[in-house]
Amino acid sequence: MYKKITLLTAGLFSYFMGFSQATLKITEIWSGNSKGNNVIADWFEVTNTGSEAWTPAMGDLYFIDDRDEIDYIDDAILINGIAVIKPGESIIAIKDEDATEFRSVWGDVYDITNLQIGTHDGKGLGKGGDVVNLFISTTVPTDNSTRVASAAYPDTEANPGQSYDVTKGAFSVIGEAPYVPVATAVNDEGEAAIASPGNTGSTKPDLQITEIWAGNGEGNDLTGIGLK
């Protein structure tokens, strides 16, 4: 009887653990501008689509790009600065020296107030299409056994400055639901960056006309137009 209860308990524990875990996915990739200087360094977005928060106690975050397989130990790059990724939360990974500029560029047009930015010392993403692989590992990954997500994006030439929405499998379009990508200020060639980093929405107010009073039908109007 004791064994049966123990096995049943263990089975139920494993069952619920399987449905309560951090699930990290690469959900957006911005690989740079097609013409002129990049408005900001390239970056990618990681979203926790699971039911449990990720913390470093589960293993550190690493990534590689340019290929689908790890060829040698120096491929894997550590992502620093993220303490927790809560269910439904998205974070950004970008080169160390570009985090401050990222907030400056995107903070004017998109709500990144509470957005966490992880930093790394890896190389940039290619504009002709690339692959980003994400790992959760307690040691530097040397193979793909700890890979938890992989996302590829196509050549960006025909979609200048647009991020790649991995979930939709298409380049970002300004104003498109549900995360409403926006455009930044333009670079030296008049090209903006178009994306929705962190999926939190534009900083611009959504103003709508909700009521109109056209005045009295005859005679003098009782009041003029007022603004609140």
C-alpha positions as CSV (number, residue, x, y, z in Angstrom):
1,M,0.0,0.0,0.0
2,Y,2.8,2.4,0.9
3,K,4.6,1.8,-2.4
4,K,1.4,2.4,-4.3
5,I,0.8,5.7,-2.6
6,T,4.4,6.7,-3.2
7,L,4.3,5.8,-6.8
8,L,1.0,7.6,-7.3
9,T,2.3,10.7,-5.6
10,A,5.5,10.7,-7.6
11,G,3.5,10.3,-10.8
12,L,1.2,13.2,-10.0
13,F,4.2,15.3,-9.0
14,S,5.8,14.6,-12.4
15,Y,2.6,15.3,-14.2
16,F,2.1,18.7,-12.6
17,M,5.7,19.6,-13.0
18,G,5.4,18.9,-16.7
19,F,2.7,21.5,-17.0
20,S,4.2,24.1,-14.6
21,Q,7.6,25.2,-16.0
22,A,9.4,28.1,-17.6
23,T,9.2,27.9,-21.4
24,L,11.4,30.4,-23.1
25,K,11.0,31.2,-26.8
26,I,12.7,33.6,-29.2
27,T,9.8,35.8,-30.3
28,E,11.3,38.8,-32.2
29,I,14.6,39.5,-34.0
30,W,15.9,42.9,-35.2
31,S,19.1,42.4,-37.3
32,G,19.8,46.0,-38.3
33,N,18.9,48.5,-41.0
34,S,19.2,47.6,-44.7
35,K,20.7,51.0,-45.7
36,G,22.9,53.4,-43.9
37,N,24.1,53.2,-40.3
38,N,22.1,51.1,-37.8
39,V,19.7,53.1,-35.7
40,I,20.7,50.8,-32.8
41,A,22.7,47.6,-32.5
42,D,20.8,44.3,-33.4
43,W,18.9,42.5,-30.7
44,F,16.5,39.7,-30.1
45,E,13.6,39.2,-27.8
46,V,13.0,36.2,-25.4
47,T,9.5,35.5,-24.0
48,N,8.4,33.2,-21.2
49,T,5.4,31.4,-22.6
50,G,5.3,29.0,-19.7
51,S,3.5,29.0,-16.3
52,E,6.6,29.3,-14.1
53,A,9.2,32.0,-13.8
54,W,12.7,31.4,-15.1
55,T,15.6,32.2,-12.7
56,P,19.3,31.6,-13.0
57,A,18.9,28.7,-10.5
58,M,17.5,26.8,-13.4
59,G,20.6,27.5,-15.4
60,D,22.1,30.5,-17.1
61,L,21.0,31.9,-20.5
62,Y,23.3,31.4,-23.5
63,F,22.9,31.9,-27.2
64,I,24.7,31.4,-30.5
65,D,23.9,32.7,-34.0
66,D,25.1,32.2,-37.5
67,R,24.6,28.4,-37.4
68,D,22.2,25.7,-36.2
69,E,24.8,23.6,-34.4
70,I,27.5,24.3,-31.9
71,D,30.9,23.8,-33.6
72,Y,33.2,24.6,-30.7
73,I,33.0,25.7,-27.1
74,D,33.5,29.4,-27.8
75,D,30.3,29.6,-29.8
76,A,28.0,29.9,-26.7
77,I,27.6,33.5,-25.4
78,L,26.4,34.2,-21.9
79,I,23.4,36.7,-21.5
80,N,23.9,38.8,-18.4
81,G,21.7,41.0,-16.2
82,I,18.4,39.1,-16.1
83,A,17.3,38.1,-12.6
84,V,14.0,36.5,-13.5
85,I,11.6,36.2,-16.5
86,K,8.0,35.9,-15.3
87,P,5.3,34.1,-17.2
88,G,4.2,36.2,-20.1
89,E,7.2,38.6,-19.7
90,S,9.6,39.4,-22.6
91,I,13.2,40.6,-22.3
92,I,15.7,41.9,-24.8
93,A,19.3,40.7,-25.4
94,I,21.7,43.2,-26.9
95,K,25.5,43.8,-26.9
96,D,26.9,45.2,-23.6
97,E,27.8,48.7,-24.9
98,D,24.4,49.3,-26.6
99,A,21.9,48.8,-23.8
100,T,21.9,52.5,-22.8
101,E,21.4,53.6,-26.4
102,F,18.6,51.1,-26.8
103,R,16.6,52.7,-24.1
104,S,17.3,56.2,-25.6
105,V,16.2,55.2,-29.1
106,W,13.1,53.1,-28.2
107,G,12.0,55.0,-25.0
108,D,10.7,57.9,-27.1
109,V,8.3,55.8,-29.1
110,Y,7.6,52.6,-27.2
111,D,6.8,51.8,-23.6
112,I,10.0,50.0,-22.3
113,T,9.8,51.4,-18.8
114,N,9.8,48.0,-17.1
115,L,11.6,46.1,-19.9
116,Q,14.6,44.1,-18.8
117,I,17.6,44.2,-21.0
118,G,20.1,41.4,-20.9
119,T,23.6,42.1,-22.3
120,H,26.3,40.0,-24.0
121,D,29.6,40.4,-25.8
122,G,28.7,38.3,-28.8
123,K,28.8,39.4,-32.5
124,G,26.1,40.9,-34.5
125,L,23.3,39.2,-36.5
126,G,23.5,38.9,-40.3
127,K,21.1,40.9,-42.5
128,G,21.0,38.1,-45.1
129,G,19.2,35.7,-42.8
130,D,20.4,34.1,-39.6
131,V,19.6,31.7,-36.8
132,V,19.4,32.5,-33.1
133,N,19.7,29.6,-30.6
134,L,18.9,29.9,-26.9
135,F,20.2,27.6,-24.2
136,I,19.5,27.2,-20.5
137,S,22.6,25.6,-19.0
138,T,24.5,25.4,-15.7
139,T,27.8,25.3,-17.7
140,V,28.9,26.7,-21.0
141,P,27.0,24.6,-23.6
142,T,29.2,22.4,-25.9
143,D,26.4,20.7,-27.8
144,N,22.6,21.2,-28.4
145,S,21.4,19.1,-25.4
146,T,20.5,22.2,-23.4
147,R,19.0,24.2,-26.3
148,V,15.5,25.3,-25.5
149,A,14.6,27.5,-28.5
150,S,15.8,28.2,-32.0
151,A,14.5,30.8,-34.4
152,A,15.5,31.6,-38.0
153,Y,14.7,34.7,-40.0
154,P,15.0,35.4,-43.8
155,D,16.9,38.0,-45.7
156,T,15.9,41.5,-44.7
157,E,16.6,43.5,-47.9
158,A,13.0,43.7,-49.0
159,N,11.9,44.7,-45.5
160,P,14.2,47.6,-44.5
161,G,14.5,48.2,-40.8
162,Q,11.7,45.8,-39.9
163,S,12.1,43.3,-37.1
164,Y,11.1,39.7,-37.7
165,D,8.1,38.5,-35.7
166,V,9.0,34.9,-35.0
167,T,5.5,34.0,-33.7
168,K,3.8,35.3,-36.8
169,G,6.6,34.2,-39.2
170,A,6.6,37.6,-40.8
171,F,8.3,41.0,-40.7
172,S,6.8,43.6,-38.3
173,V,4.3,46.1,-39.7
174,I,3.6,49.5,-38.0
175,G,0.4,49.4,-36.0
176,E,-0.3,45.7,-36.5
177,A,-2.1,43.9,-33.6
178,P,-1.5,42.6,-31.0
179,Y,1.7,44.4,-30.0
180,V,1.5,47.4,-32.4
181,P,5.0,47.9,-33.7
182,V,6.2,51.5,-34.1
183,A,9.0,53.3,-36.0
184,T,12.0,55.0,-34.4
185,A,13.7,58.1,-35.6
186,V,15.4,57.5,-39.0
187,N,19.1,57.0,-39.7
188,D,21.4,58.8,-42.1
189,E,19.6,57.2,-45.0
190,G,16.1,58.0,-43.8
191,E,15.4,54.5,-42.6
192,A,13.8,53.8,-39.2
193,A,13.8,50.7,-37.1
194,I,10.3,49.1,-36.9
195,A,9.6,46.7,-34.0
196,S,7.7,46.1,-30.7
197,P,10.5,45.4,-28.2
198,G,9.0,43.9,-25.0
199,N,5.4,43.8,-26.4
200,T,4.2,46.6,-24.1
201,G,2.8,49.1,-26.6
202,S,3.5,52.6,-27.9
203,T,4.1,55.6,-25.6
204,K,2.0,57.8,-27.8
205,P,-1.6,58.4,-26.4
206,D,-4.4,56.7,-28.3
207,L,-6.7,59.7,-28.9
208,Q,-10.1,59.0,-30.3
209,I,-13.1,61.3,-31.0
210,T,-15.8,60.0,-28.7
211,E,-18.5,62.7,-28.8
212,I,-19.5,65.5,-31.2
213,W,-22.0,68.4,-30.5
214,A,-22.9,70.3,-33.7
215,G,-24.8,73.2,-32.0
216,N,-28.5,74.2,-32.0
217,G,-30.5,73.7,-35.2
218,E,-31.8,77.4,-35.2
219,G,-30.7,80.5,-33.4
220,N,-27.6,81.1,-31.4
221,D,-25.6,78.2,-30.0
222,L,-26.0,77.8,-26.2
223,T,-22.2,77.2,-25.9
224,G,-19.1,77.1,-27.9
225,I,-16.6,74.3,-28.4
226,G,-14.8,73.2,-25.3
227,L,-11.7,71.2,-24.8
228,K,-10.9,69.1,-21.7
